Every structure is written in C-alpha cells, then in structure tokens.
C-alpha cells in the first residue's frame, strides 16, 4: 500500500483526488487550513488541520509518505488583484518551505498543481504546448509560474523529485459557485437562482474546460508514470466560449422552466481572450486522455446541483 499526502486535499479537486486514490485502496493523509474538511473525504483519510508553511507541522505528517501532491492555493485569478503582495507571500513562502523539507526526505514524487489557464498569458499559437513562452498577466498566474521556477531550481540543485501539472479550467460536481472562479458552476447556480450571468465581451472568453474526474485521473497517471522535473498540461484540447457553454445549458434550463439572464460588460484587460491546451506530451508519456465530453460533464453538474 502506497502512502499519499494531499496538501489542500479537502478542497474541490483534492477531495476528488482523495476518492480516486481511495478506490485504489491507498493510504491517504490530507492537510487543510480549516479545522474540519470543507469537502467530504473518504472514511479512512487522516485529516490534519494546519499550515504547511510550518516546518515542524509539515515534517511530522509527510515523514512516512511516498508521494506528496500540493493542490493548495487560497486565492483565485480575479481575487489575486485585491492584494497581490499578500497573495505572493502567503503562497510562495509556504511552497519554498515545502521544497526545503521534501528535498531532505526520501519521498518518491512531489506533484505541484500550477495553472494552464493563467501561466501562458496571451499566446500567438493555439493549442498551447508546455514549451510555449510564459507571460502571465495576472498576479495569480505570475505567482503560479514563480512557484514552478522555484520548484525547478530545487530539482536542479537539491534533487527535489518534483513534477508540475498545468490544468485548464476545471469544473465538475461539487465546485462551489460565486467564488470568482468556475464559470460553469456559477452559471448553473445563477440560472437556478434566477440571477444574471455576467459575460465580459459579447461571447466571453474561450477556455479549455476539463472535468475534475479527468483531471484527477491525469494526476494519478502522472504519479505513476510522469518524469521528474517535467511539466504537463491537463486539458481537453478543445476551446469553448462562455456563450457556447450557455447554449449547452439552455435545454436543461428550458426543461425546468428556467430563464438564462445575461448581462454584458466590457472585456477585462487581465482576461486572456483564448486558452486551449495541447496535452500530447501527457498522452505520449502516460496514455492519459480525457473521457468526459463537455456536454456530458455539464449534464452531470446540472443534475448534481439540481438535488443539492
């Protein structure tokens, strides 16, 4: 039985990954900031409340782990503009502490979750490969990239067994709406709550939407077969704008006698117009490819939110 430690494992993606590992009968520990998990976790998971930036706290929990996956990040792209200095300090320092601790252990792999949606910035080529220049235009994207750079430095200088993953726009059952991230969950909740859906520009932005189940399967495949020191995109390879998402949701709404209300605002400077990820590198290395189509994934989320 392998031993895993999921930092931020009580969040949206982390809880799904915990259940994915639980189905393989692995031993799982989760580190979260809240006193109790924000999302439901499998019954055998060991939950620890605390700050992974605290070296003594961290060492005691990961000392016997085979794999550590860091999914923690307390803010989102839009929110990161509110206090960029706090956003930088709170995330970068904790990650450097993590790299220092793990570089002195015998842990097999550290997976850190970056952002395929923000680290590239405005690109000239779509879909985007991992070796495309990175020019993020938000504090969130800059911080994610900076953490990646520190991870690479520790890999080169201290043999940190790290792999970086860059997911696209993750959605799925259980994602909480109205948090400044997650257009799909917020759009569905807005329809059900009879609230306006805000689009920035006539059609909104084009994004690579990937279901959380496919994301955690990708991370699992990277744990098993990923190459140390590498970076992997995780996406569908298909782009859809906000209106196209709403077009798919429209029949669900009509069936329930619900109306889609739109409010169009000017485009925002920090929104990348289009972001679509090339995931061929991950497929060639692990054989992973997404299984859930956007239409099927949206139906899953709609049905879930209808009964919760």
C-alpha positions as CSV (number, residue, x, y, z in Angstrom):
1,X,0.0,0.0,0.0
2,X,1.4,3.4,-1.0
3,X,1.2,6.4,1.3
4,X,-0.1,9.7,-0.1
5,X,-0.2,13.2,1.5
6,X,-2.6,15.7,-0.2
7,X,-1.9,19.3,0.7
8,X,-5.1,21.2,0.1
9,X,-6.8,17.8,-0.2
10,X,-10.0,18.9,1.4
11,X,-10.8,21.3,-1.5
12,X,-12.7,20.7,-4.7
13,X,-10.0,19.0,-6.7
14,X,-8.3,17.5,-3.7
15,X,-11.4,15.7,-2.4
16,X,-12.0,14.1,-5.8
17,X,-8.4,13.0,-5.9
18,X,-8.7,11.6,-2.4
19,X,-11.6,9.4,-3.6
20,X,-9.7,8.4,-6.7
21,X,-6.8,7.1,-4.5
22,X,-9.2,5.6,-2.0
23,X,-10.7,3.5,-4.8
24,X,-7.2,2.1,-5.3
25,X,-7.0,1.3,-1.6
26,X,-4.1,3.6,-0.9
27,X,-3.3,5.2,2.5
28,X,-4.2,8.9,2.4
29,X,-3.4,11.9,4.6
30,X,-4.8,15.3,4.0
31,X,-3.6,18.7,5.1
32,X,-6.1,21.6,5.2
33,X,-6.3,25.0,6.7
34,X,-9.8,24.7,8.2
35,X,-10.5,22.8,11.4
36,X,-12.7,20.4,9.5
37,X,-12.6,19.4,5.8
38,X,-14.5,21.8,3.5
39,X,-15.5,18.8,1.3
40,X,-16.4,15.3,2.2
41,X,-13.5,12.9,2.3
42,X,-13.3,9.1,2.2
43,X,-13.8,7.5,5.7
44,X,-10.2,6.2,6.0
45,X,-8.5,9.5,5.3
46,X,-6.4,11.0,8.1
47,X,-7.2,14.8,8.2
48,X,-4.7,17.3,9.7
49,X,-5.6,21.0,10.2
50,X,-2.7,23.3,10.0
51,X,-0.3,25.4,7.9
52,X,2.1,23.5,5.6
53,X,4.3,26.6,5.8
54,X,5.1,25.4,9.4
55,X,8.1,23.2,9.0
56,X,7.6,21.1,12.2
57,X,4.0,20.6,11.4
58,X,4.8,19.5,7.9
59,X,7.6,17.2,8.7
60,X,5.6,15.2,11.2
61,X,2.9,14.5,8.6
62,X,4.9,13.7,5.5
63,X,7.8,11.8,7.1
64,X,6.4,8.4,6.0
65,X,4.7,9.5,2.7
66,X,5.7,8.0,-0.6
67,X,4.0,10.8,-2.6
68,X,3.0,14.4,-1.8
69,X,0.5,16.3,-4.0
70,X,0.2,20.0,-3.4
71,X,-3.2,21.4,-4.5
72,X,-3.4,24.2,-2.0
73,X,-3.9,27.8,-3.2
74,X,-6.1,30.1,-1.2
75,X,-7.0,32.7,-3.9
76,X,-8.1,32.8,-7.5
77,X,-7.1,34.8,-10.5
78,X,-9.6,37.6,-10.1
79,X,-9.2,37.8,-6.3
80,X,-5.4,38.0,-6.6
81,X,-5.6,41.6,-7.8
82,X,-7.1,42.7,-4.5
83,X,-3.9,42.2,-2.5
84,X,-1.0,40.9,-4.8
85,X,1.6,41.2,-2.0
86,X,-0.3,39.1,0.4
87,X,-1.1,36.7,-2.4
88,X,2.6,36.4,-3.2
89,X,3.9,36.0,0.4
90,X,1.2,33.6,1.6
91,X,1.7,31.2,-1.3
92,X,5.4,31.4,-2.3
93,X,6.8,31.1,1.2
94,X,4.8,28.1,2.1
95,X,5.9,26.4,-1.1
96,X,9.6,27.2,-0.6
97,X,9.2,25.7,2.9
98,X,7.7,22.6,1.3
99,X,10.5,22.3,-1.2
100,X,13.1,22.6,1.5
101,X,11.5,19.9,3.6
102,X,10.9,17.4,0.8
103,X,14.4,17.8,-0.6
104,X,15.7,16.4,2.6
105,X,13.4,13.3,2.6
106,X,13.2,10.1,0.6
107,X,9.7,10.9,-0.9
108,X,9.4,9.5,-4.4
109,X,7.5,12.3,-6.1
110,X,6.1,15.7,-5.3
111,X,3.3,16.9,-7.7
112,X,2.5,20.6,-7.6
113,X,-0.6,22.0,-9.2
114,X,0.1,25.1,-11.3
115,X,-2.3,26.7,-13.8
116,X,-2.5,26.0,-17.5
117,X,-5.2,28.7,-17.6
118,X,-3.0,31.6,-16.5
119,X,0.8,30.9,-16.7
120,X,0.9,31.3,-20.5
121,X,-0.9,34.6,-20.8
122,X,-1.8,35.9,-24.3
123,X,-0.5,33.4,-26.8
124,X,0.1,33.6,-30.5
125,X,-0.2,29.8,-31.0
126,X,-3.2,27.6,-30.0
127,X,-3.3,24.9,-28.8
128,X,-0.6,25.7,-26.3
129,X,2.3,23.3,-25.7
130,X,4.3,23.2,-22.4
131,X,7.4,24.8,-24.1
132,X,5.4,27.9,-25.2
133,X,6.7,31.2,-23.7
134,X,5.1,32.0,-20.3
135,X,3.9,35.6,-19.9
136,X,1.1,35.7,-17.4
137,X,-0.9,38.9,-17.0
138,X,-2.4,38.3,-13.5
139,X,-0.8,38.1,-10.0
140,X,-2.2,34.6,-9.7
141,X,-0.5,33.4,-12.9
142,X,2.7,35.2,-12.0
143,X,2.8,33.5,-8.6
144,X,2.0,30.1,-10.0
145,X,4.8,30.5,-12.5
146,X,7.2,31.7,-9.8
147,X,6.4,28.6,-7.7
148,X,7.2,26.5,-10.7
149,X,10.5,28.2,-11.2
150,X,11.5,27.6,-7.6
151,X,10.5,24.0,-7.9
152,X,12.7,23.7,-11.0
153,X,15.6,25.3,-9.1
154,X,15.2,22.9,-6.2
155,X,15.0,20.0,-8.7
156,X,18.3,21.0,-10.3
157,X,20.2,22.0,-7.2
158,X,18.8,19.7,-4.5
159,X,17.3,16.8,-6.4
160,X,13.7,17.7,-5.5
161,X,11.6,14.9,-7.1
162,X,9.0,17.4,-8.4
163,X,6.6,17.3,-11.4
164,X,4.4,20.4,-12.2
165,X,0.9,20.0,-13.7
166,X,-0.9,22.8,-15.5
167,X,-4.7,22.1,-15.6
168,X,-7.1,24.0,-17.8
169,X,-10.4,25.3,-16.5
170,X,-11.5,22.6,-14.1
171,X,-15.3,22.1,-13.5
172,X,-17.4,19.3,-12.0
173,X,-19.8,18.2,-9.3
174,X,-19.3,19.9,-6.0
175,X,-17.5,23.0,-7.3
176,X,-18.8,26.0,-5.4
177,X,-20.3,28.9,-7.3
178,X,-19.9,32.7,-6.9
179,X,-16.3,32.5,-5.7
180,X,-14.7,34.4,-8.7
181,X,-13.6,31.2,-10.3
182,X,-15.5,28.4,-12.1
183,X,-17.7,29.9,-14.8
184,X,-19.7,26.7,-15.2
185,X,-20.8,26.2,-11.6
186,X,-21.6,30.0,-11.2
187,X,-23.6,30.0,-14.5
188,X,-25.7,27.0,-13.4
189,X,-26.2,28.4,-9.9
190,X,-27.2,31.7,-11.4
191,X,-29.8,30.1,-13.7
192,X,-31.3,28.1,-10.8
193,X,-31.2,31.2,-8.5
194,X,-32.7,33.5,-11.2
195,X,-29.7,35.7,-11.2
196,X,-27.9,37.4,-14.1
197,X,-24.9,35.7,-15.7
198,X,-22.1,38.2,-16.4
199,X,-20.2,38.0,-19.7
200,X,-17.2,40.2,-20.3
201,X,-17.5,40.9,-24.0
202,X,-20.3,39.6,-26.3
203,X,-19.2,36.0,-26.2
204,X,-17.0,36.0,-23.1
205,X,-13.6,34.2,-23.2
206,X,-12.6,30.9,-24.8
207,X,-11.4,28.3,-22.3
208,X,-10.3,24.7,-22.2
209,X,-12.8,23.1,-19.8
210,X,-11.8,19.8,-18.3
211,X,-14.0,17.7,-15.9
212,X,-12.5,17.2,-12.5
213,X,-12.7,13.4,-12.8
214,X,-10.4,13.5,-15.9
215,X,-8.1,15.9,-14.0
216,X,-7.6,13.5,-11.0
217,X,-7.1,10.6,-13.4
218,X,-4.4,12.6,-15.2
219,X,-2.7,13.4,-11.9
220,X,-2.9,9.7,-10.9
221,X,-1.2,8.7,-14.2
222,X,1.5,11.3,-13.7
223,X,2.1,9.9,-10.2
224,X,2.6,6.5,-11.8
225,X,4.5,7.4,-15.0
226,X,5.4,11.1,-15.0
227,X,9.0,12.1,-15.5
228,X,10.7,14.0,-12.6
229,X,11.5,17.7,-13.5
230,X,8.8,17.8,-16.2
231,X,5.7,19.9,-16.7
232,X,2.4,18.5,-18.1
233,X,-0.7,20.3,-19.4
234,X,-4.0,18.8,-18.4
235,X,-6.9,19.8,-20.7
236,X,-9.4,18.7,-23.3
237,X,-7.6,20.3,-26.3
238,X,-10.9,22.0,-27.2
239,X,-11.9,25.6,-26.6
240,X,-15.4,26.9,-25.9
241,X,-16.5,30.4,-25.2
242,X,-19.0,31.4,-22.5
243,X,-21.9,31.6,-24.8
244,X,-21.3,28.1,-26.1
245,X,-21.4,26.8,-22.5
246,X,-24.8,28.6,-22.1
247,X,-26.1,27.1,-25.4
248,X,-25.4,23.6,-24.0
249,X,-27.1,24.6,-20.7
250,X,-30.2,26.2,-22.4
251,X,-32.2,22.9,-22.9
252,X,-31.6,21.9,-19.3
253,X,-32.9,25.3,-18.2
254,X,-35.9,25.2,-20.5
255,X,-36.9,21.7,-19.4
256,X,-37.1,23.1,-15.8
257,X,-38.9,26.4,-16.9
258,X,-35.8,28.5,-16.0
259,X,-34.6,31.5,-17.8
260,X,-31.0,32.4,-18.7
261,X,-30.4,36.1,-17.9
262,X,-27.4,37.8,-19.4
263,X,-25.5,41.0,-18.5
264,X,-22.8,42.0,-21.0
265,X,-19.9,44.1,-19.6
266,X,-16.8,45.4,-21.3
267,X,-13.8,43.0,-21.7
268,X,-11.4,43.0,-18.8
269,X,-7.7,43.7,-19.5
270,X,-6.5,40.7,-17.4
271,X,-8.7,38.2,-19.2
272,X,-6.7,36.1,-21.8
273,X,-9.0,36.0,-24.9
274,X,-8.4,32.3,-25.6
275,X,-6.7,29.5,-23.8
276,X,-6.6,25.9,-25.2
277,X,-4.0,23.3,-24.1
278,X,-2.1,20.8,-26.1
279,X,-1.8,17.6,-24.0
280,X,0.0,15.4,-26.4
281,X,3.1,15.3,-24.1
282,X,1.0,13.8,-21.3
283,X,-0.7,11.3,-23.6
284,X,2.6,10.1,-25.0
285,X,4.1,9.6,-21.6
286,X,1.2,8.1,-19.7
287,X,-1.5,7.2,-22.2
288,X,-4.0,9.5,-20.5
289,X,-6.7,11.3,-22.4
290,X,-9.9,12.9,-21.3
291,X,-13.0,10.7,-21.3
292,X,-15.9,13.1,-20.3
293,X,-17.3,15.3,-23.1
294,X,-18.3,18.8,-22.3
295,X,-22.0,18.1,-22.9
296,X,-21.9,15.0,-20.6
297,X,-19.9,16.9,-18.0
298,X,-22.3,19.8,-17.9
299,X,-25.3,17.4,-17.6
300,X,-23.5,15.8,-14.6
301,X,-23.0,19.1,-12.9
302,X,-26.6,20.3,-13.7
303,X,-28.1,17.1,-12.2
304,X,-25.8,17.3,-9.2
305,X,-26.7,21.0,-8.5
306,X,-30.4,20.2,-9.0
307,X,-30.5,17.9,-6.0
308,X,-28.1,19.7,-3.6
